[in-house]
Amino acid sequence: MTPQERLERDEASPALLRLHRALSRLGSVLTMMNTGAHPDDEQSGLLAWLRFGMGMRVVVACSTRGEGGQNVLGPERGGALGALRTREMEEAARVLDCDIAWLGFGPEDPVHDFGFSKDGDDTFSRWGEDRIVERLVRAYRRERPDIVVPTFLDVPGQHGHHRAMTRAAETALPLAADPSAYPHHMEEGLKVWTVSKYYLPAWPGGGGTYDDEVPPPEATLIERATGRDAATGADFARIGEWSRLRHASQGMGRWHDVPQTEWPLHLKAGETETRIIDGLPATLGDLAQLLPAAAAGLEAASAAIDAAMLAFPDRTAILEALAEADAALEGAEAAIAGDPGAISSHGHRLAAKRRELQVAMIEASGIEPRLTASSPVLSPGGRATLTLRTADPLTDASDLTATVVTPEDVHAAAGSGGAPTFELTASEDASYSPQFTETWSALGGNGAIHMRLSTTLAGRPVAMPLDPEEPLTIAPAAPFDAEPANFLHLRGNPPRPFRFRYRGDVSAGETELPDGWSLELNEGQGELTPPAGPAAGLVRIAPRTNGRPAMRGTVSRHAHTGAFTYREAAALRVLSLDLDLPEGAKIGWIGGGSDRTDMWMRRMGLEVHDLDRIGEDTDLSAYTTLVIGVVALASRPDVLAHLPAIHGFVREGGTLVTLYQRPDQGWDPETVPPKRLKIGTPSLRWRVTDEAADVTVLEPAHPILTTPNTISDEDWTGWEKERGLYFAAEWDDAYSPLLSMSDAGEAPLTGALVSAAIGKGRHTHVSLVLHHQLDRMVPGAFRLLANIVRPER
């Protein structure tokens, strides 16, 4: 973490705000869980109201890491995007002061974001219905929510991931309360749990992407936010947008002059209500009515917490009141110790409140603990140092002790020096840290390595978990990063060595190679040589080091997430294919997102020039072809400002290629294309999600399908994720649709690939997910791309 990042984080979380947030956790004993399929699915405004307006504990249950989505922020895609969106979700949760229950664990897990789906059954067929239900049952039993609210409905016209998650959330309800369901949970220490209320959203889920075919259920409750957040003075919906702003890779965060204050909900199998807490034990005072044996302690604790809130910001008075509350709750726990029913129903509420109380006491003390690591990575056989720093306490905390929590294969020993330090040593065979964990807690205790602080405040022993400023992970010391790592061999050309630069530790002698291939590695320079006349197809070579598969790391840094590294198995890949290149092509690339089509065009052997800025002095006539990358218009105002020049380029004989664009991010059907071309909305209706959907060629003799490569049925095999999205819906008569395709049971769509002769030139709009197929090294994508960028003049 840079000094600037540390200062920005410190400024965003001043001490009095942290203290008020800690106190505001103590007013309710309820837990609410919001379920969704992707990071950014959470109903942030409602969650802000329930957490800060009503004091509830809030948990977001999310089934995927969003690794199959788009990225308007940077180059991360696939697993790296999943790591980014995971960090974004954690930062969004930090703003809402809520916890996360993750149900999917990255692209290698069956429960992952495999791309858009129109059907819940299709999603279940990939995730495994029992798998996702079991994970939700586990989350219910671990987090023990009183209220569960999905964000979306299970209705036609909605994203299949949303539909599956909502259906699974309901299916899991009775199973969580059934001791015969998943009995291994109980062997792990979990207990059955009955969710008291299950609501469906009584709001529509339509918009630019979705198109619910069924109206939402009738509202049995209108949950209304009243007042404003006491700590910030902000409307609760505005705090929700502060949180949503952290989902920057998805372009989230909106300013609303009139904030939302009402959320309609439908209580499944319930009656009309006035408030979401109706019929529930919302406070310690309510618990006192249900637990007469503990009533005195619960009422005393409630009164002491109220006194602490009233004393804000007097830290001494707050500490004394919270110490009284903790002692009273300890007595209440003792009073119900012999009552299994009371412990099963409410013991977790008292335990949670005591954890929150002790965190609040340490916050009130002014200790301000901060934990830093000498490196964000601890490698097997390596060492790292943890340093604990504290401010001068505002009260006596002289017995502060720290215990490092580590995996079994990491040893921690007290260090020497000024500030308390701890030397960490990982064994040579230490396991790598999982990149996608099951939970994230606003109170801390996250990651494989963290700390537990203990001290005595106002006569009470208190403790809290403390995370390092940046997560400390066990990972390879020197990941194997090759550049480039993916190669194309055009059959018919003589075989040649593929040269690359690399960093990291890897052994050519440990790496298994196909017959006839050779690999040489020498001080950062590598050479992979194929045999003469390699067969068509993809060869994947997995380097190894020290007896383990080598790992590669994708390092990312963004202002809202900090730095992080996504690690995956390293590989060198070579695709041998039959490919003819267009003659004389000189391509101007207009990028702006995570699309790497320009890289692949260069590796195909095409001449490509980056047009990072188009201005009055840009000579477009120097190029035969302009290619606008996927959703690039969202971040290229210079392009939108110079559309007349681009249109003139086409009329004078240039080839313009627009890869798919979002209709709400820069695409105006009247002004962006040379002739009118409208992208369909909602997008669910204008995409084909079946990657193996039949493709019908409408104009077999069209140059884009014949020159310089003849596109055949074989070129549509092996596609991944989907055929395309954001299809054109309407177009000028100048355009010709070249392909027809559809998902099962739907009418054919013809807007996946449309092309028009404009003056002496040509505009081709491509809604196929070519960029994803290029990354997956699908041969047909290269042949089709070569045809599409062919010069018209």
Secondary structure as UniProt FT lines:
FT   HELIX           3..12
FT   HELIX           15..24
FT   HELIX           25..27
FT   STRAND          31..36
FT   TURN            39..40
FT   HELIX           44..48
FT   HELIX           49..53
FT   STRAND          57..62
FT   TURN            67..68
FT   HELIX           79..96
FT   STRAND          99..102
FT   TURN            107..108
FT   HELIX           120..127
FT   HELIX           129..143
FT   STRAND          147..150
FT   TURN            156..157
FT   HELIX           160..176
FT   TURN            179..180
FT   HELIX           184..187
FT   TURN            188..189
FT   STRAND          197..201
FT   STRAND          221..224
FT   TURN            230..232
FT   HELIX           236..244
FT   TURN            245..246
FT   HELIX           248..250
FT   STRAND          262..267
FT   TURN            268..269
FT   TURN            276..279
FT   HELIX           284..290
FT   HELIX           292..294
FT   HELIX           295..311
FT   TURN            312..313
FT   HELIX           315..335
FT   TURN            336..338
FT   HELIX           340..342
FT   HELIX           343..347
FT   HELIX           348..365
FT   STRAND          370..373
FT   STRAND          377..378
FT   TURN            380..381
FT   STRAND          383..389
FT   TURN            398..399
FT   STRAND          401..405
FT   TURN            408..409
FT   STRAND          410..414
FT   STRAND          421..426
FT   TURN            428..429
FT   STRAND          439..440
FT   TURN            442..443
FT   STRAND          450..457
FT   TURN            458..459
FT   STRAND          460..466
FT   STRAND          473..474
FT   STRAND          481..483
FT   STRAND          486..490
FT   TURN            491..492
FT   STRAND          498..503
FT   HELIX           508..510
FT   TURN            515..516
FT   STRAND          518..522
FT   TURN            523..524
FT   STRAND          525..529
FT   STRAND          537..541
FT   STRAND          544..545
FT   TURN            546..547
FT   STRAND          548..549
FT   STRAND          551..558
FT   TURN            559..561
FT   STRAND          562..569
FT   STRAND          572..577
FT   TURN            583..584
FT   STRAND          586..590
FT   HELIX           597..604
FT   STRAND          607..610
FT   TURN            616..617
FT   HELIX           620..622
FT   STRAND          625..628
FT   TURN            630..631
FT   HELIX           632..635
FT   HELIX           637..641
FT   HELIX           643..651
FT   TURN            652..653
FT   STRAND          655..659
FT   TURN            663..666
FT   TURN            669..671
FT   STRAND          677..679
FT   HELIX           683..685
FT   TURN            691..692
FT   STRAND          696..697
FT   TURN            700..701
FT   HELIX           703..705
FT   HELIX           713..716
FT   TURN            717..718
FT   STRAND          728..731
FT   TURN            733..734
FT   STRAND          735..737
FT   STRAND          739..741
FT   TURN            744..745
FT   STRAND          753..758
FT   TURN            759..760
FT   STRAND          761..766
FT   HELIX           770..775
FT   TURN            776..777
FT   HELIX           779..788
//
